[in-house]
Amino acid sequence: MVEPERYELRERPTYRFAVNRRQFLETAGAGLLIAVASGSSEAQIGGGPGTLEARLHIGEDGFITVLSGKIEEGQGALTEIAMAAAEELRVPVERVRMVLADTDVTPNDGITAGSGTTPRTTPLVRKAGATARELLRNAASRQWGVPAGLLEVRNGAVATGGKTYGYADLARSPELAAAYKAALPEGAAVAAAKDWQLLGKPHVRADAREIVTGAHRFPRDIVRPNMLYGKVLRPPAYGATLANADVAAARKMPGVTALRDGAFVGCAAPTSFAARKALEAIAAGAQWNTAPQPSSDNLFEYLKQHAKPGRQQPQSRGSVESALFDAKHRLKATYQVAYAQHASLEPRSAVAEWQDGRLTVWTGTSNPPGTRQQLADALHVPMERVRVIVPHFGGGFGGKHTAEAAVEAALLAREAGRPVAMHWTRAEEFMWAYFRPAAVIEVEAGLDAAGLIAAWDFTNYNSGASAIDTPYRIPNTRTRFLESDSPLRQGSYRCLAATANNFARESFTDELAGVAGKDPLEFRLAHLDNERLRNVLIAAAERFGWATRRREHRPGVGIGLACGTEKNSVVAACCEVEVDRATGVPKPLEVVQAFECGAILNPIGLRCQVEGAMTMGLGPALREEAIFKDGKLVNGRFGAYRVPRFRDLPKAEIVLLDRKDLESAGAGEAPIIAIAPAIGNAVFDATGQRVRAMPMRVPRG
């Protein structure tokens, strides 16, 4: 049995759970707490300007515990933050312990989303580490009567004249008690990227051993004493509302707790099998009100018919109408993007436990503070009586920002008076978790006499405004996002609507290049002032051998490219594709993708992020699509909803551009946006047919 509150890896500690901040400090050992104050919104989330956020605990054993409210869902945040702290503390990364995402212990770093950990949280950790380093140096200076400027921290200690003074000594120093309450000095100097000793160099994941040996406990592995297993009654179709449900039969079953609270109906039992049987007894007599629902067959017409102005006002420059009227060539096209599920390996899971009116939940969520607030609201308890602990979990990709499983477990646990585990099935995850929004995108453009884009009109229906603005130099532009009444529940997804917007923009840009009689690479470069985007485009094309392959065209095989920018990162991809004539499905043969996100913090982690995003992007580009009819998901299983397999992956090469002159940006999202349009453009090169929908199918015949 795993006891989460005292779970600790003895050989290589990466994180530990404690009951609260006081007990955390007791279990971490005597030492010094470095507090962080910042004017950034990241540090203000918990309590406004001037709030102190605990970041580092220096133990008498010389180990440093780093605290962050960010989560680890496979993206490498645990390792990156540990490296950042070790860099500034001047200690080996093995001397750093990590505690992530425990609302009773860690600072409120907000949601882990939008590639925000690297540009916002990591700098705060570095600043705290730099402050601790200076405290160590100044303490040694006072101890020895040596000017601090003559001392240097190396390997966690200051040494001079045969004497050493390390972090363990600092932790025992009574004169530094005031540092517990001190804010970070505004001028805390972090190391310049050119001087990094740890950052910028490859480092394997800090939790790699636990992952590969099975020692790590994911949310679904958490077990509490006397725990029950929960099941919840789901509607039979989208849009159905509960008219009546009787839980009496379930309550008569041995060991079963059944609850109806408004529209919520669930039960808990000593085994998941017993819980399922109890739920079946309830479901047999449940009555529902249903309403007609659209299907995926008429989805895109539905989205346009139900369009309405979005919160974002149209953005325009120049006069699109005049430029279109004067254009030598005009072109118009419509693109469609289907709903896609996140398909994380671990479905939603939570364990809830009540003790003395206080709720503790272990769950996989990217949003610990939001989950805490949702629990407090749903259970009608003060937020300070709710604790959320997030073990490293099996993927989210933007799909686990909400607290459904946590709320369900908490409701049943309160009713049962015992801990309850809520494990969504794969079928529940497919049907009831939110989807990446579907999109209809209409684009119209005009070319002037020189073959340059003079007018650009871009309208997105439903999916969103992320990356909706063109990165190209066009004198007359208009971009619009129109919301729609989505027939499916939709929400965040890796890079949000940037996947759809970039697919439409880069596909249409290729079409314009064809009308202008220009090479797609040359056409883009002729419109690009963004130096960073030019650099990745050129780097990808050169490594791919774009010019040579254009001359040596092979029958039935095509090449394409695309680029884009989002979250302050830039990406470009070149792709070689052949098309399966029997199915019409494109098969990528080779991809070269170049990516730049400022100064690289961990090359291994970054490469994994880029490869993972590129692979994930293949799914919706080629096969992933939510098919629904009569209010039901038709393909809600992996056998029918085809995510990329190993055999689907092309030969891939990643080119990373390291810009130590730029601040580090996040890399979890932007690498996904170039792969789909690069494939689509390669399909045209191979077949002469344009594909304007994701997933892509080439018409046969």
Secondary structure, DSSP 8 states (H G I E B T S, - for coil): ---GGG---SSS------SSHHHHHHHH-SEEEEEEE-SSHHHHTTTSTT-EEEEEEEETTS-EEEEES---SSSSHHHHHHHHHHHHHTS-GGGEEEEESBTTTS-----S-TT-IIIIIHHHHHHHHHHHHHHHHHHHHHHHT--GGG--EETTEEEETTEEEEHHHHHT-GGGGGGGT----TT-----GGG-SSTTS----TTHHHHHHT----GGG---TT-EEEEE---SSTT-EEEE---HHHHTSTT-EEEEETTEEEEEESSHHHHHHHHHHHHHH-EEE------GGGHHHHHHHTEEE-SS--EEES-HHHHHHH-SEEEEEEEEE--B----SS--EEEEEEETTEEEEEE--S-HHHHHHHHHHHHT--GGGEEEE----S--TT---S-HHHHHHHHHHHHHTS-EEEE--HHHHHHHS-BB--EEEEEEEEE-TTS-EEEEEEEEESS--TT-S--S--SEEEEEEEEE--SS-B---TTTTHHHHHHHHHHHHHHHHHHHT--HHHHHHTT---HHHHHHHHHHHHHHTHHHHHHS--TTEEEEEEEEEETTEEEEEEEEEEE-TTT--EEEEEEEEEEE-SS-S-HHHHHHHHHHHHHHHHHHHHT----EETTEES--STTTS----GGG--EEEEEEE--TTS-----SSGGGTTHHHHHHHHHHHHHS----EES------
